[in-house]
């Protein structure tokens, strides 16, 4: 609010804009607030003590002076998008033109928080300014492109994925004309950078409405270009059954299982390589996805053949809870039985991952030099500890000595 007040006190028009207005009207907590104004970038920088230029050529300045960082953008009209991401030129303009250059009507609303008399009203106060029918579409729960849908998509085909994400997250329907344009131009998504595609999918799959998002991707023919593969018509029962708080790697693994990743190790590895490239997964995300895939197979098919020590070691792995989450979605009865077994292991002496009774320093004191033998002896002592065979440091050291130290 302080930034809007400061701009208004300096004689400028200033409104909250975009997603924060949409979320206010839907009684959701906005993730952040954006401000649109007639002040030019140099004027914005002169009015606030701490600013960062992130897109001054597009009229965008980050202001740090009033709590969280706020993006303050000058009203503008956009020229052609020959690179299919950013306009070649912009013209500083007015609220009407600024609303008409935005992607979807529900994201093209402005809120004057200082207007106590205007209509329609925001639930938290202030008057809403609607130049494109966004209020109508919020009431109808529709995602509709501003203006001609094909034109909006041609400017930036990532908007197709944004439409899916908004529809899934908000429980909205994509307007027929917009959906038709997305489906007709789905293959053009391949022109969008893999980093941007990966980030959109990350935001979809990390949200509780992930199943709805994936269903929309499939229905609109976007899943193949997103994953850079051939279309696959397959239900998604594992993904659909994940709990709301499932992690992104768990959601990736669940979706991959629905698409046959567990049919063979080779298929799993091929899927991982393909998705790593297509979605620009980080090394950690790639590794965790693979650990979950192999972990689901391990706990489902091989758990009973593991000894107590191996079971405890497995249950203490960082990926285990994610694998159990996916197994719960895939085979709930098996997952419940496994959870009971893990609870019993957790309740046994020492629990799942007790502090080792013997360390490398202890072996060094016994006269051993660091080397491969260290790991063999430490593993043997720790396995005995996990199985309850030794309970004190003295007992663990005696075991090590008995192994030939």
N, C-alpha and C positions, 0 to 999 in steps of 0.2 A: 504493500500500500504506500509506503514511504516514497518509493521511486515515482509512482504515479502522481502523488501529491507534489513532489519536487518539480516534476515536469509541468504540471498544471500551474503551479505558483510562478514558474518562469514564463508563463504565457503560451504554453503549448497544449495541443490536444494529446491525450494519453489514455489508453484503455488496456485492460487485460485482454489477451488474445489467444485464440486457438484452443489447445487441449485443456488448459486449466478452466476455461469457461465451460466447455463441454462437461467436464467432470463435476464442476460446481452444480450445473443444472441436473445432473444425474445423482446428486448427493454422494459423490465419490470424493475421496481425498486426493487433490491434484498432486502429482509427483513433483511438479515445479510450476512456476508462474512465468509467463512471457508477457512482455509489454510491447504494444505497438503505438507509435507516436509520429507526429509530423516533424519532430525535431530531427535535424540531420546528424550524422555520426559525430562530426566535430563539435556540434553543440552539445550532444549527449556527454561527450568526454569532458567538456568544460564545466558541466553542471555537477559531475560526480567525482569524488576524490580518487577512487580506485576503479579503474576500468581496464578491460582487455579487448583488443581488436581481434575478433574471430572471423569477421566477414565485412569489414568496413566498406568494401566495394559493393556489397549487397545491402548495406545499411544496417549491419548487425554489430552490436557492441555488448559485451558482458559487463554488467555493473555489479561490483562487490560490496557496495557501501551499506546495504540494508539487509543484513542477515545473509540468507542463502544467495548464491549467485543467480542473477536474473538476466535473461536475454532481452535486450531492448532493441527493437528493430524499427527502422523508419518505414512508414507506409510506402509501398512501391507497387509498380506494375512490371511484369517480367517480359523480356523479349524471347526470341526463339531459344530452344534447348537443343542445340546441335550435338552436344555430348551426352544427351539423355540423362543428365543429372542436375546441371546447374544452368540457369539462363545465361545466354551470351551477353546480354545487356539488361540493365534494369533502369527504370525511370521512377524517381521519387514522386509519389502521387498522394492519394487520399484513401480513407477507409474503404470506400466502395471498390476502387480498383484493387486494393490489397486483398479484400475478401474474395474477389473473383479470380485471383491468381493462385489460391490455395487448393489443396487436393480434394477434400471432401466437405460437404456442406456443414457437417457437425463440427468440423475443425475450423470453420471460417467465421465464427461468431466473435463479437467483441463485448466486453463488459465495462461499463462506466461505473466504477465502485462509488463515485462521489455523487451520483445522481439519485436523489431520494424521491423523485417525483415521476420519473419516466416509466414507461411500460414497453414490453413486459418486464417483470422483475425477476432477479435472481433470488433463490431461496435464502441466501445469506446477505442480501441487500445489493442495491445497485441495479441499473437498467441495462438490459441486453440489447445490443444493436445487431440486427440480422439483415444482411443484404442479399442472401442467397437461398433462403428457405431452410436454414439449418434447424430452426426451432420446430418447424413442421416435421422434419425428418427425425429429430430426437423424439418427438411425440409418437411418430410412427415406427420408431426403432429401426431406422433404415440407414445404411451406408450408401450414400449417393455421391458420385463425382460432381464437382462444381463444373457447370457447363457441359461440353461434349466429352463423354467418358474416354473415347479413343484419343482425343487431343490431350487430356490430362495424363493418360498412360504413356503416350508418345513422348511427353516431356521427361518422364522418369518412370520406367517400368517397375521400379521397386514399389510404386504405389499399389500395385496389385497385391503384394504381400502385406502392405500396411492395411489394405481393405480387409484382408482375411484376419489379420491380428485384431483389428478393432471390432470386427463382427463377432469373433469368438470371445474376446474379453468382455464385451458389453452385452452379449446375447442379442445382437442385432442381426438383421437380414441384409444381405447386399442387394441393393435395388436391381431389378431385372436388367435395365439398360447397362448399368455399370458391370454387373456380372457377365453379361454377354460380351462386353468389350474385353474384359479380363480373359475370358475363355478363348476369344478369337485371337488374342495377341499373346497367349501364354508362352509360346516358344521364344518370344522376343525377350523374355526375362534372362536368357542366356547372355545378353549384352550387359547385364548389371554385374558389378564386381562381386567376386565370391565373398569378400569380407563383408559387404553390405547384406548379401543374402544370408550369410551365416549369422549375422547379428540379429536380423529379423526372426530367423528360425529359433535362435537362442531365446528370444523374448517370448515367442509363442510356446515353446516346449517347457519353459520354466514357469509358466502360468497354469493354474488349475484347469483352465479351459483348453488345454492342449489337444484333447481328443477332438473337440469341435473344430479347432484350427486345422488339424491334419485332415479331417473329413472334408473341409472346405477346399484345402489345397488339392485333394484328389478330385473332388467334383468339378473344379475349375480347370483341371489339367495342369496344375502348377507343380505337383509333386515331382514329376519327371525332370523339368528344368531346374528345380531347386536342388535335387540330388544328383543332377547331371547324369541321368540314367534313362533307360527306357521305361515307359509307363508300366506300372504293376497294379493290377486290380486285385486287391487283397483286403480283407477286413482287418481291423486293428483291435482285437479283443484284449491283448496284453496292455497296450497303450491306454485303451479306454478304461481299464480297471485300476490304473495306478492311483495311489492316494494323491490328494491335492498338493501335498508338500514334497512330492518326489523331486529329486534333483534333475538338472538338465542332462547329465550323463546317464542317469537311470532312464529318463524318457527316451533318449537316443537309443539305448540298448533295447528298450521295450519295443520301439518302433522297428528296429532292425530285426528283432525276433519275429514280429508280425510279418515281416517281409522275407522270412526264411533264413535268417543269419545262423540259426542253430542247426540247419539241415546238415551241415558238414563243417569241419574246421576251415577248409579252403574257402567256402562261401562266407564264413564269418570274417576271415582275414581280408577277402576281396571287398566285402562291404565296408570294413573299417578303412581300408586304403581309399576307397572311392569317396566316402563321406568326409574323411579327413581333408581331402582336397576340395570337395564341393562346398563344404561348410566352413572351411578355414578353421578347423578345430585346433585349439591350442594343444601342445604336447600333453599337458595334464588331462585335458578332456579326452583326447585320443586314448591315452593310457587307461584312464578310468573306465571308459566305455568298453575297452577290451577286457579289463579285469572283471567287469560286471558280466559280460557275455560268457567268459570262461568260468566265472564264479557261479553263475546260474546253473551251468552244466555240472559243475563239480558238486555243488550242494544238493542238486536234484538226483544225480545219477551215481555219485561215488561217495557220498557222505558216510554211508553205513560201513564202507570198507576202510575208513580211516580209524586209526587208533585214537585214544583219548587225547594224547598230546597233539596230534595233527588236527583233531577237531577244534581244540582250544586255540591253536595257532591260527587256524582258518577263521574262526569266529572273531578273532581279535584284529583281523586285517582291516585296513581303512575302507575297502570296497564292500565288506561283507553286508553291512546294513542295506546298501543299495541293491546288492544281489538278492537279498532276502525280500526287499520291497518288490522287485520285479518277479521273483518266484511267487510271491503272494498274489500278484495280478495274474500270473500264468497258471499256477496250481495251488489254490488257497489251502486245500486240505494238507498238502505236503508242507507248505510253508508254516502252517500252524503247528504241525507235529515237530518240525525242525525248531521252531521257536521254543517249544517246551523243552526240547533236548538242550538247547543252548542255555536256557534258564537253569537247568539242572547243572550244567557245566559251570555256569557263573556262580552257583551256590556251593560248589564243591570247594574243598580247602585250597586257598590261594586264588580262587577265581579264574578268570580267563587269561589274564596277562599279568601275573605277579612280577615283582622286581626279582631279577635273577639272583639266586643265592651265591653263584660263583661268577666272577668277572675275569676279564683278561689280565687284570692286575694280579689276581689270585694265582693264575697259571704262571705268570712271570715269577712270582715269589716261590713257586714250586720248582723253578729252574728251567721252565720251557721258554724257548725263543719264539716270538711271533711268527706264524706261518699257517699253512693249511691245517695242521694238527689242532691249532687253537679252536677253529670253528667246529671240528668234529667233537672235541671234548666239551666245549661250551654247549653245543646242541644236545649232547647226551645228558649233561647235567640238568639242562633246562627241561628236557623231555621228562626226565625222572621226577623233577619238581612238579611239572604239570600233572603227571599221573599219580602224584602222591607218594612216590617211592622214596623221596627224601623230603625232610621238612625243615632241616636246619642247615646252616652254612657248613658245619662240621661234617654232617652226613654227606653233603654234596661234594666236599673236598675228598672225603674218603672214597666216594664213588670214582672221582677222577683218578685218584691214586690207584684204584683197583683196575683201571683201564690201561695201566702200563706206564704211568708217568714216572 
